[in-house]
């Protein structure tokens, strides 16, 4: 059976979107998935399932999460090989541009539109964005909350995604991939 890594968007942010790790595990297991594990309380989940389509895994998990929580939980799924590729891209970008103060990666269900990619990659706001496949890498000169790039309309045009620091993606990959 194939394994996947799921990234849940916008949970445990404020009082109304709570989703404890034990409840996430129970909701994922309710879909028939096995080998379910979580890493930190930001919605990083490993699972094995009979489902063979990434889109079906996303839809199945989103339905289970909505039924359990009563609110939508957008979920973005990567295969272990895809996630290893994202982390390899981090290493390549650091080799090319130097290690940034911080490196945020926004993960998407589908690759962003090419015109949006060109627009965000051409921005000159200090931070640097590079989009590879379904991942937008932002190499930050300051902290995440001071980034003008991340709050730009060009970045928003990439679509809805969920962000993780590169260090978290590396740890998840080391543990599960």
N, C-alpha and C positions, 0 to 999 in steps of 0.2 A: 504494500500500500504506500502511496506517496505521502511524503511529509511536506508541510508548509510552515511558514512563519507569517503570522497575521499581526498587523499593526492597527490598533483601534484608535480612532480619532476623537479628540475632545471628550475624554472621560476624566473623572476626578479633578475637574476644574470648577471649583465653587460648590455650593451646597446642593445643586439640583442635578448634577450629572455624576453622582457617585456610582462606582462599579468596583467593589472590592475584588481582589485577586481570586479568592475562593469562589465567589459568585461567577466570575468570568470562566473559571475552570468548569464549574457545574454547567453553565450554559453551553460551553463548547462540547462537553461530554454528552449533553442532551441531544446533540446532532449525530451521535454515533461515533464521534472522533475518539481516538485513543492517544495515549502517550502525551497527554496535554500538560504543558508546563508554562509558567509565566516568569517573566523577569522584570523586576521593579514594578511599581504600581502605575505605570503610564500606558499599559495596554500593549505589551509585547507578548505574543503567545505562540508556542510551538504546538503543532498537532499532526496527527497521522489520520488519514481518512480514505475511504474508498473512492471519494470524488476525485475525478481526474482533470477537471477544468478549474483553473484559477477563478474564473467568474462564478462558477457554481459554488465554490468554497466561500467566496465573498458573500454571495447572496444567502447561502444557508446560514452562515454565521450572523449576518446582519438581521435575519429573521429571528434567530434564537435570541440575540441580544435585545431586540425590540420587544419580544414577548416577555423576556425576563425583567427588563428595566422600565418599559413603558415609554422609552424615547429611542430615537434612531441613533445607532452607533456606526457611522461609516467605517468600513474595514477594508484595508488594503493588504493583499496577500502576495507573498513572494515565495518562490521555490528556494530551497537551500542554494542551488547553483546561482540563481539570480541575485540572492543576497550576497553571496561571495563576490560576485561581480561588482556590486555596489561598493563593497569595502575595498576591492582592488582598485576601483576608480578613485577612492579617497587617497590611497597610497600614491597612485600616479599623479594626481593633482598636487599633492604635497611635494613630490619630487620635482614637478614642473614649476610650481609657484612658491614653494616654501611652506612650512607649516604655519597655519594661521593661528590667531589668538583662540578662535573657536571655529568649528566646522559644523554647520547644520545641514541636514539632508532632508528635503521634503520628498516623500514618496507618493506616487500617484497610481491610480488604477490603470490608466492608459498613458502612453507617452503624450506630453503636452503638444499642442499645435506648433508646427514649425515656425510660423510667424511670431508667436508668443515667445518661443525659445530665442529666436534671433533678437527680439526686442529686449528681453531681460539680459541676455549675454552682452549686449552692446552698452548697457548702462555704465556710467562712470560715476559711481556714488561712493567710492572707497572700497566697499565690499565687492567681492567678485562672485558672479554666478556662472556655473557651468552645468548644463543639463545633459545628462547621458541616459538615454532610454526613459525609464519611468522614475528617475531620480534627479532632483535639482539640488546641486551642491552649492552651498553658499559659504565661502571662506570669509570669515568675519574679522575685521580689524579691531572692533570693539565687542561689547557683549551683544547678545541676541536682541535685547530690548532697545538698543540704540540704533539698530540697522535701518537705514532709510531704504535700502534695497528690498528688504523683506516686507516693508509696508507700501511699496510702490504699486501703482496700477499695473505695471508691466509684470511684476511677480504674480499678482493676483490673477492675471490673464492666463497663467499656466494651468489654472484649475484648482479644484479642491484636492488637497492632499493632507498628509499628516507628517509632522516634522520630528526628527530625532537628531540628537547630536551624533557625530561620527563615532565617538567613544562608545556610545550605547550600541550602535549597529555593529561595531567591532566585537563587543562583548557578547552580543546575541549570536553573532556568527561563530565566534570561538566556542560557545556552549552548544549550539544546535546544528551547525552546518559543517 
